[in-house]
Amino acid sequence: MKQLYLVTVRITLILGLLSYLVTVGIAFVGHGFVIGVLSASLPLLSNAYWAISLWESTEVFHIYYVNGQITLLILILLSVALSKLSRK
């Protein structure tokens, strides 16, 4: 159980970092410097905001982005659950 937890945490960290960089990129390119800096300073809130904002977009990149955010949320919840289970 502990090894599954460690693998899940590593995947979550990698996907989280990539997601953060893409989110900041979306904010900078789409809405300018101020929004980009704001998104960079509030990573979890900005990821949630941009995922909700781009939810109905039909662009392929935005669809992958939203699906990546959903996957990241599932991985975070799975990591927390495995953390609780591996302590017992």
Protein Blocks (a to p, Z undefined) as FASTA:
>chain_A
ZZmmmmmmmmmmmmmmmmmmmmmmmmmmmnojklmmmmmmmmmlmmmmmmmmmmmpcbfk
lmmmmmmmmmmmmmmmmmmmmmmmmmZZ
